[in-house]
Amino acid sequence: MKGGLKSGQREVLEKKVLQPLREGYDRLTKTEKKLAGYLLSRPDCLVLETAATIAGNVGVSPMTVGRFLRKLGFDGLSDMRHQLKADLYGPDGASLWSIDRRYQAFTRREKEHFSLQDSLDAELAAIRQAYEMTTTPLWARTVDSFAHADRVFISGLHMARGLALEFVSRLEYIRPGVHLADGQNGHYADVLLDDAARVAFLLIDFYRYDKATQRAAELAKKRGHELHIIADDYCLWAHKITDRVFNLPTSTGLYWHSTAAISALLNLLVNDVIRQLGKAVPKRIDKVLQAQKSFDQFAEDL
């Protein structure tokens, strides 16, 4: 299966998950046996699917999947993936490709005859996962939030800043009240002091995780804002603060992590917000275009 498990991953998965499932199968409940059967027959799902898609395919709730994984010793699907990758690449942090070890990990993969086809398979699998997320109840809640909140704030620090800025640029074309909250002022006051009835706040984060992002998330949650987090599949802190989390793979074997799947998810979010706002969108866009003409910034259309 393209974009699925490689041989090393299969060996670790066999030892950590599949073998214990087989050995303890008779002691499982009827529902747990359904889940076990699905995982045993499709081990690739543990790196390619979300808890929601696994739940939908088995016919159980995402909470049931979470409880089942906890019974296996994991704090959810993200934690399971984190532990598997730590076992595969070692406890020295290479699994996270920290900046100071990234070159060693990169050269090791090159010696193992890692190919661009491997990277492409991983990239496509991650993007496919982003598209699958649009079928979940969480996605519907997120689209409603970004379509109808009185104010929308977007934050992404360091390497995530470009993603945040692009998302803001697209979203402000189709609705008012969209702001970049880059945290450069050191206090996120615009977000945390906003007294609008409904505020949506999106944080984009991936390794290495920023303490300011986590603190802003905690304070926004206490403030009662609708907090959403898009992060890589190693990120565990987000789930401790909100249930509106989208985890996507970013490790595709290239030197730097890939944010293609995160970018795809953000584009899908803009697309579905447009669908929900309907006829209000062209009216808004027309006003924005008229404002742009006043400044004469763009070349003539061909």
C-alpha positions in Angstrom: 0.0 0.0 0.0 1.5 3.3 -1.1 2.2 5.7 1.7 1.8 2.9 4.2 4.2 1.2 6.7 7.8 0.6 5.8 9.6 -2.6 7.0 11.1 -1.0 10.1 7.7 0.5 11.1 6.0 -2.9 10.6 8.5 -4.6 12.9 8.0 -2.0 15.7 4.2 -2.1 15.2 4.2 -5.8 15.4 6.0 -5.9 18.7 4.2 -3.0 20.4 0.6 -3.4 19.1 -0.2 -6.3 16.9 1.3 -9.1 18.9 -0.2 -7.9 22.2 -3.6 -7.7 20.4 -3.4 -11.3 19.2 -2.3 -12.6 22.6 -5.0 -10.8 24.5 -7.8 -11.2 21.9 -9.9 -13.7 23.9 -10.0 -11.3 26.8 -11.5 -8.4 24.8 -15.1 -7.3 24.8 -17.2 -7.8 21.7 -16.7 -4.1 20.6 -12.9 -4.3 21.4 -12.7 -7.5 19.2 -14.2 -5.5 16.3 -11.6 -2.9 16.7 -8.8 -5.4 17.2 -9.8 -7.2 14.0 -9.8 -4.0 12.1 -6.3 -3.0 13.3 -4.9 -6.5 12.7 -6.2 -6.7 9.2 -5.2 -3.1 8.3 -2.2 -2.1 10.4 -1.5 0.7 8.0 -4.5 2.5 9.4 -2.5 3.3 12.6 -0.3 5.7 10.6 -2.6 6.8 7.8 -6.0 7.2 9.5 -7.5 9.3 12.3 -9.3 8.0 15.3 -12.5 9.3 13.7 -12.1 7.5 10.4 -11.1 4.2 12.2 -14.2 4.6 14.4 -16.4 5.3 11.3 -15.1 2.2 9.5 -15.6 -0.1 12.5 -18.9 1.4 13.5 -18.0 2.7 16.9 -17.4 6.2 18.4 -14.1 8.0 18.4 -14.2 7.9 22.2 -14.3 4.1 22.0 -11.2 4.1 19.9 -9.5 6.3 22.4 -10.5 4.1 25.3 -9.2 1.0 23.4 -5.9 2.6 22.7 -5.5 3.6 26.4 -6.2 0.0 27.3 -3.2 -0.9 25.1 -1.1 1.6 27.0 -1.3 4.6 24.7 -2.7 8.1 25.4 -4.6 8.2 22.1 -3.5 7.7 18.5 -0.9 10.6 18.5 0.8 9.1 21.6 0.9 5.7 19.9 2.5 7.1 16.8 5.0 9.1 18.9 6.0 6.0 20.9 6.3 3.9 17.7 8.6 6.4 16.1 10.6 6.8 19.2 11.2 3.0 19.2 12.0 3.1 15.5 14.5 6.0 15.5 15.7 5.8 19.1 15.2 7.8 22.3 17.8 10.5 21.4 15.3 12.7 19.7 16.1 11.7 16.1 12.5 10.7 15.7 11.5 14.3 16.1 14.4 15.4 13.8 15.5 18.1 16.1 17.5 20.7 14.3 20.9 19.8 15.8 20.4 16.1 14.8 18.6 16.5 11.6 21.6 16.1 9.4 22.6 12.8 11.0 19.1 11.5 10.5 19.1 12.7 6.9 22.4 11.0 6.0 21.3 7.8 7.7 18.2 7.7 5.6 20.3 8.4 2.5 22.5 5.4 3.3 19.4 3.2 3.6 18.6 4.1 0.0 15.7 6.3 0.9 14.1 7.5 -2.4 12.0 10.5 -3.4 9.2 8.0 -4.2 9.1 7.1 -0.5 8.8 10.8 0.3 6.0 11.3 -2.3 4.1 8.3 -0.9 4.3 9.8 2.6 3.3 13.2 1.3 0.3 11.9 -0.5 -0.8 9.8 2.5 -0.6 12.9 4.7 -2.7 15.0 2.3 -5.2 12.2 2.0 -5.5 12.2 5.7 -6.2 16.0 5.6 -9.1 15.4 3.2 -10.5 12.6 5.3 -10.7 15.0 8.3 -13.4 17.0 6.4 -15.9 14.2 6.9 -15.8 14.4 10.7 -18.2 16.1 13.2 -15.2 18.1 14.4 -14.7 19.5 11.0 -18.3 20.7 10.8 -18.0 22.5 14.1 -14.7 24.1 12.9 -16.2 25.3 9.7 -19.2 26.8 11.5 -16.8 28.5 14.0 -14.7 30.2 11.3 -17.7 31.2 9.2 -19.8 32.7 12.0 -17.6 33.8 14.8 -17.6 37.6 15.4 -13.9 37.7 15.3 -11.2 35.3 14.0 -7.6 35.2 15.2 -4.8 33.1 13.6 -1.4 32.5 15.1 1.6 30.6 13.9 5.1 31.2 15.2 8.5 30.6 13.7 8.2 28.2 10.7 4.4 28.2 11.1 4.2 31.9 10.6 4.0 31.6 6.8 1.1 29.2 7.0 -0.8 31.5 9.4 -0.2 34.6 7.2 -1.4 32.8 4.0 -4.5 31.6 5.8 -5.3 35.1 7.1 -4.8 36.5 3.6 -7.3 34.1 2.1 -9.9 34.2 4.8 -10.1 38.0 5.0 -11.2 38.1 1.4 -14.4 36.2 2.3 -15.3 37.5 5.7 -14.6 40.5 8.0 -13.0 40.4 11.4 -10.0 38.2 10.5 -6.7 39.0 12.3 -3.1 37.7 12.5 -2.1 37.2 16.1 1.6 36.5 15.7 2.5 36.9 19.4 5.4 39.3 18.6 4.1 41.8 21.1 4.6 39.2 23.8 1.1 39.2 25.3 -1.6 38.3 22.7 -3.7 41.1 24.2 -5.9 41.5 21.1 -7.0 37.9 21.4 -7.2 37.5 25.1 -8.9 40.8 25.8 -11.4 40.6 23.0 -15.0 40.7 24.5 -16.9 39.7 21.3 -19.6 37.2 22.0 -17.9 34.6 19.8 -14.2 34.5 19.1 -12.5 31.8 17.0 -8.8 31.3 17.7 -6.6 29.0 15.5 -3.1 28.1 16.5 -0.7 26.3 14.1 2.2 24.5 15.7 4.7 21.8 15.0 8.0 20.7 16.3 9.8 22.5 17.9 6.8 23.6 20.0 6.7 27.1 21.3 5.9 27.8 25.0 4.1 31.0 24.1 1.8 29.1 21.8 0.8 26.7 24.5 0.3 29.5 27.1 -1.8 31.5 24.6 -3.9 28.4 24.0 -4.5 27.9 27.8 -5.5 31.5 28.3 -7.8 31.6 25.3 -9.5 28.5 26.5 -10.1 30.0 29.9 -11.4 33.1 28.2 -14.1 31.0 26.6 -12.8 31.4 23.0 -13.4 28.6 20.4 -9.9 27.3 20.3 -8.7 25.2 17.4 -5.2 23.7 16.9 -3.6 22.3 13.8 -0.4 20.5 14.6 1.9 17.7 13.5 1.3 14.1 14.6 3.9 14.3 17.4 2.1 17.1 19.2 0.5 15.9 22.5 0.1 19.1 24.5 -2.8 20.4 22.4 -5.2 17.6 23.4 -4.8 18.5 27.0 -6.3 21.9 26.3 -9.0 21.4 23.7 -10.8 18.7 21.8 -10.6 20.8 18.6 -7.3 19.4 17.4 -6.2 18.3 13.9 -3.0 16.3 13.9 -1.3 15.7 10.6 2.0 14.0 9.6 4.9 16.3 8.6 7.8 13.8 8.4 8.2 12.6 4.8 11.9 11.8 4.9 13.2 15.0 3.4 15.6 17.2 5.3 13.0 19.6 6.6 9.5 18.5 7.7 6.8 19.0 5.1 3.8 21.2 5.9 1.9 20.2 2.7 -0.9 18.4 4.5 -1.4 21.3 6.9 -1.5 23.7 4.0 -4.1 21.5 2.3 -6.2 21.4 5.4 -6.2 25.2 5.7 -7.2 25.5 2.1 -10.0 23.0 2.6 -11.2 25.1 5.6 -11.3 28.3 3.5 -13.2 26.4 0.8 -15.9 25.0 3.2 -16.3 28.4 5.0 -17.1 29.8 1.5 -19.7 27.1 1.0 -21.3 27.9 4.4 -21.3 31.7 3.9 -22.8 31.3 0.4 -23.9 34.5 -1.3 -22.3 36.7 1.3 -18.9 35.8 -0.1 -19.1 37.4 -3.6 -20.5 40.6 -2.0 -17.5 40.7 0.4 -15.0 39.9 -2.3 -16.4 42.7 -4.5 -15.9 45.2 -1.6 -12.3 44.0 -1.0 -11.5 44.3 -4.7 -12.9 47.8 -4.9 -10.7 48.8 -1.9 -7.7 47.3 -3.7 -8.4 49.3 -6.8 -8.1 52.5 -4.7 -4.5 51.7 -4.0 -3.7 50.5 -7.5 -1.3 47.7 -6.3 -1.8 45.0 -8.9 -0.8 44.6 -12.6 -3.6 44.5 -15.1 -5.2 41.1 -15.6 -4.2 39.3 -18.8 
